[in-house]
Amino acid sequence: MKIRVLVVDLDGTLYATNTFHQFIKYVWIRSMMNFDIILSFQILFLILARLIRIIGHAKLKFYFLSFIANKSYIDKTDFVNSLFVYKRNILASHMQKYNLKVLATAAPETYSRIIAKEQGLDVCIATKNPNSRYHKEYENSKENKKENVLSYLKTKGLHSVDLLITDHVDDLPLIKISKRNIIVNPNMRFEKMLQSLEIDYKVANYG
């Protein structure tokens, strides 16, 4: 039996929000509630450093996840539950058609795997908690995301993506190799780019 592979993005696709930005807010509020002043100031410092472009988004994520690694008061399941209002019913018509369903996201694995399980997905490929120095392949985004998905598929004897569902141009490396693509709420620039590359796709519009 042929195994059909579905890959879906998280932020802006399964959920109508940037879950990592929501996570930063959630953790900062919890740090204040638990009188963890050091973490509160660390988060504010990271946000300021990002705003004035001292660090990029990937480094912000790296240091943020490093700072919260041993904070037992951060309830990831509670955080995921708090995102309910942003959840989209995108997968309902696709779940029975695919044997292997993968959540592939740049968001942190620490809560993305909970979302993947709740959504009935088989695998979560996300940005892992730091366990070494920062390196450019750290964040599960863009070309890294494509390579991580393909590496996982190879472990299963698979070599292609049958359907990709995403909203973001950062997934262009995956879009190029997927047999079919559904693009969520694309803007005109994104659509023109896909058309210029002669990539076949369908649009899914959500409010």
C-alpha positions as CSV (number, residue, x, y, z in Angstrom):
1,M,0.0,0.0,0.0
2,K,1.3,3.4,-1.0
3,I,1.9,5.7,2.0
4,R,0.5,9.2,1.3
5,V,2.2,12.0,3.3
6,L,0.5,15.2,4.5
7,V,2.6,18.0,5.9
8,V,1.0,21.0,7.6
9,D,2.3,24.2,9.1
10,L,1.2,25.6,12.4
11,D,1.4,29.4,12.8
12,G,-1.1,31.1,10.4
13,T,-2.2,27.8,9.1
14,L,-3.6,25.4,11.8
15,Y,-3.9,28.4,14.1
16,A,-4.7,32.0,13.1
17,T,-1.9,33.5,15.2
18,N,1.8,33.3,15.8
19,T,1.9,30.8,18.6
20,F,5.4,31.7,19.6
21,H,4.5,35.3,20.2
22,Q,1.6,34.1,22.2
23,F,3.9,31.8,24.2
24,I,6.2,34.7,25.0
25,K,3.3,36.7,26.4
26,Y,2.0,33.6,28.3
27,V,5.4,32.9,29.9
28,W,6.0,36.5,30.8
29,I,2.7,36.8,32.6
30,R,3.3,33.5,34.4
31,S,6.8,34.7,35.4
32,M,5.3,37.8,37.0
33,M,2.6,35.8,38.7
34,N,5.3,33.6,40.2
35,F,7.5,36.5,41.2
36,D,10.3,35.2,38.9
37,I,11.8,38.7,38.4
38,I,14.9,37.4,36.7
39,L,13.0,35.6,33.9
40,S,10.7,38.6,33.5
41,F,13.6,40.9,32.9
42,Q,15.4,38.3,30.6
43,I,12.2,38.2,28.4
44,L,12.0,42.0,28.3
45,F,15.7,42.2,27.4
46,L,15.3,39.7,24.6
47,I,12.3,41.6,23.2
48,L,14.2,44.9,23.3
49,A,17.2,43.3,21.6
50,R,15.0,41.9,18.9
51,L,13.2,45.3,18.4
52,I,16.5,47.1,17.9
53,R,17.8,44.3,15.8
54,I,20.7,43.2,18.0
55,I,19.5,39.6,17.6
56,G,17.3,37.9,15.0
57,H,14.2,35.9,15.5
58,A,15.9,32.5,15.6
59,K,18.4,33.7,18.3
60,L,15.5,35.2,20.3
61,K,13.8,31.8,20.2
62,F,17.1,30.0,21.2
63,Y,17.7,32.2,24.2
64,F,14.1,32.3,25.3
65,L,13.8,28.5,25.3
66,S,17.1,28.3,27.2
67,F,15.9,30.7,29.9
68,I,12.6,28.8,30.5
69,A,14.1,25.2,30.3
70,N,13.7,24.4,34.0
71,K,10.6,26.5,34.9
72,S,8.2,24.0,36.3
73,Y,5.4,26.5,36.6
74,I,5.1,26.9,32.8
75,D,2.2,24.6,31.9
76,K,2.4,23.9,28.2
77,T,-0.9,22.1,28.0
78,D,-2.6,25.1,29.7
79,F,-1.0,27.4,27.1
80,V,-2.2,25.2,24.2
81,N,-5.7,25.3,25.7
82,S,-5.5,29.1,25.8
83,L,-5.1,29.1,22.0
84,F,-8.5,27.5,21.4
85,V,-10.0,30.7,20.0
86,Y,-7.4,30.8,17.2
87,K,-7.8,27.1,16.1
88,R,-8.9,26.5,12.5
89,N,-10.7,23.4,11.2
90,I,-8.4,22.9,8.3
91,L,-7.6,19.2,8.5
92,A,-11.1,17.6,8.7
93,S,-11.4,16.9,5.0
94,H,-7.8,15.5,4.7
95,M,-7.3,13.3,7.7
96,Q,-8.7,10.1,6.1
97,K,-6.8,10.5,2.8
98,Y,-3.3,10.4,4.2
99,N,-1.5,7.6,6.1
100,L,1.3,9.8,7.6
101,K,0.4,13.2,8.9
102,V,3.2,15.6,9.9
103,L,3.2,18.9,11.7
104,A,6.2,20.8,10.5
105,T,6.8,24.1,12.2
106,A,9.4,26.7,13.3
107,A,7.5,27.0,16.6
108,P,9.0,25.3,19.7
109,E,8.6,21.6,20.0
110,T,7.8,22.0,23.7
111,Y,4.2,22.9,22.9
112,S,3.9,22.0,19.2
113,R,4.0,18.3,20.0
114,I,1.0,18.7,22.3
115,I,-0.9,20.5,19.4
116,A,0.1,17.7,17.0
117,K,-1.3,15.0,19.3
118,E,-4.5,16.9,19.9
119,Q,-4.9,17.4,16.1
120,G,-4.5,13.7,15.4
121,L,-1.2,14.1,13.6
122,D,1.4,11.4,13.7
123,V,4.6,13.4,13.9
124,C,5.8,16.8,15.1
125,I,8.9,18.3,13.5
126,A,9.6,21.6,15.3
127,T,12.3,23.7,16.8
128,K,13.8,21.7,19.7
129,N,14.9,23.0,23.1
130,P,18.6,24.2,23.0
131,N,21.2,21.6,24.0
132,S,24.3,23.2,22.6
133,R,25.6,26.5,21.3
134,Y,23.5,28.4,18.8
135,H,24.0,27.5,15.1
136,K,22.3,28.6,11.9
137,E,20.6,25.3,11.5
138,Y,18.9,25.6,14.9
139,E,15.5,26.9,13.9
140,N,13.2,24.5,12.0
141,S,12.5,27.0,9.3
142,K,12.8,27.5,5.6
143,E,15.5,25.2,4.1
144,N,16.2,23.6,7.4
145,K,12.5,22.7,7.7
146,K,12.5,21.1,4.3
147,E,15.7,19.1,5.1
148,N,14.3,18.0,8.5
149,V,11.1,16.8,6.9
150,L,12.9,14.9,4.2
151,S,15.3,13.4,6.7
152,Y,12.4,12.1,8.7
153,L,10.6,10.7,5.7
154,K,13.8,8.8,4.7
155,T,13.8,7.0,8.0
156,K,10.4,5.6,6.9
157,G,11.6,4.7,3.4
158,L,9.7,7.7,2.0
159,H,10.9,10.4,-0.4
160,S,8.1,12.8,-1.1
161,V,5.3,15.0,0.3
162,D,1.9,14.4,-1.3
163,L,0.2,17.5,0.2
164,L,1.6,20.6,2.0
165,I,-0.7,23.0,3.7
166,T,0.9,26.3,4.7
167,D,0.3,30.0,4.7
168,H,3.9,31.3,4.6
169,V,6.5,32.1,1.9
170,D,9.1,30.7,4.3
171,D,7.9,27.3,3.3
172,L,8.8,27.8,-0.3
173,P,11.5,25.1,-0.2
174,L,8.9,22.6,0.9
175,I,6.3,24.0,-1.6
176,K,8.7,23.3,-4.4
177,I,9.0,19.6,-3.6
178,S,5.4,18.9,-2.6
179,K,3.2,17.2,-5.2
180,R,0.2,19.3,-4.1
181,N,0.0,22.6,-2.2
182,I,-2.8,24.4,-0.4
183,I,-1.9,27.9,0.5
184,V,-3.9,29.6,3.3
185,N,-4.8,33.2,2.9
186,P,-2.0,34.1,0.5
187,N,-1.3,37.8,-0.3
188,M,-0.9,38.9,-3.9
189,R,2.9,39.0,-3.7
190,F,3.0,35.4,-2.5
191,E,0.7,34.2,-5.3
192,K,2.7,36.1,-8.0
193,M,5.8,34.4,-6.7
194,L,4.2,30.9,-6.9
195,Q,2.9,31.7,-10.4
196,S,6.3,32.9,-11.6
197,L,7.8,29.6,-10.4
198,E,4.9,27.7,-12.2
199,I,4.0,26.0,-9.0
200,D,0.5,24.5,-8.9
201,Y,-1.5,25.3,-5.8
202,K,-5.0,25.8,-4.4
203,V,-6.1,28.6,-2.1
204,A,-7.9,28.2,1.2
205,N,-9.3,31.4,2.6
206,Y,-10.1,31.8,6.2
207,G,-11.3,34.8,8.2
